[in-house]
Amino acid sequence: MNLSPKQIVEELDKYIVGQTDAKKAVAVALRNRYRRSKLPAEIREDITPKNIILKGPTGVGKTEIARRLAKLVKAPFVKIEATKYTEVGYVGRDVESMVRDLVEVAVRMVKDEKKQEVEHKLKPIVDKKLIDAIKKSKDAQTSNIASESIVEDYEGNYHSGIYDDLVIDIDVKEMPTPPPFMDGMPGAINLGDMLSGFMKPMSKHKRISVKHARELLYAEEFEKTLDNESVCQEAIRRAEEEGIIFIDEMDKVIGKGNSSGPEVSREGVQRDILPIVEGSTVATKYGNIKTDFILFIAAGAFHVSNIEDMIPELQGRFPIRVDLQNLKKEDFKQILATPKNAITFQYASLLKVDNIDLKFTDDALEELAEIAEQENETAENLGARRLHTLLECLTEDISFNASGNHPLTEVVIDKTYVQNKFKDQKKRYDLKKYIL
């Protein structure tokens, strides 16, 4: 998608409040990818992405910015936590697994696109198989041979969805699942992945509903039309040229320079991440992938440690550093009201299922924003996540009593309702005025 940096920021503004500096940084990084793709090959090879490190407390939008960015341009995206590789040795998989996960995401994206392209061709084939299976099922029940007119009725009922819950017998081909030999050990070969290349699909008899059978038959017919080699090549290309890896909790693998203990292990994790960020070739079951042009976005709160405490080599691989700001009352009010996926809209949509028309007045949002700011200042700073706690408490009684066995009822949450619900917290804040 060819979007200018300003257009990218405008799109991010629909979901994320504030943090203009961070939005600008990722927008420019994304636009530079487009600019690079238009250059001659000999110049393009020398231009690598300028990786970004985001510093800010939890709940201010670090992960959401990266996720929305990837979704905006339909780029392969994975989020990993640096702590999965840490403390006193490896507790998760090896560091290269983040690149393999990115390739898996890219393969799934390419397959989904291919499936949409051929869906209109597969539909008549799948429909015929299901109608035949329905006819056999009905024939077995009635022990009568259906006439041509009955077949037409089957087709009409099938397309109208009448038979969706009917249980039928079908044969589908499934790929046996290989055992996960040594999966996740650093440097180990995944024999399960190797064996999957030699296994052939097995035919399996199933007794399931028409709705479920349709999904299985679509998958089976799609596999017949799929050129796996071209899918793998396109997925590798996308992961290399467009992939985004978000490394969260980066501050948790930064020590303070001690010569022993867990600090050594943390520095070891940094050194393991370094070649991936720096540019290396990783072997996957779909082929080798170069990490030179993947965009890495690291993030962390950096309360205890600083970015400067990272090993110098890794610091140099994240030249763009952005500080994200703490959320204030005005930010909380905007978060409650303006984004497309605003939390108040989410709660209203959920309760509408049970015939509750939930509405929030402007002064109620103002009061909620003030409470959220005070809670974050006096207790742990959870950022925007604090609003989930407040909204859950605020709507608890309404959610509990809603059953849907009544006509559509309008429920208005105003400032008085919010104050009554959180009067204990408000009293605590008032008392703090007199404590030195």
RAFEN-V827274 format. One record per helix or strand. SS is the DSSP state (a for helix, b for strand). FROM is the first residue (numbers start at 1). TO is the last residue. If there is no record, write none. Layout:
# RAFEN-V827274
SS;FROM;TO
SS;FROM;TO
This chain:
# RAFEN-V827274
a;5;13
a;20;37
a;41;44
b;52;55
a;62;73
b;77;81
a;82;85
a;97;142
a;148;160
b;167;174
a;191;196
b;202;209
a;210;225
a;228;242
b;244;248
a;250;253
a;262;278
b;281;284
b;287;290
b;295;300
a;307;309
a;312;316
b;320;323
a;329;337
a;343;352
b;356;360
a;362;378
a;385;394
a;396;401
b;409;413
a;415;421
a;423;432
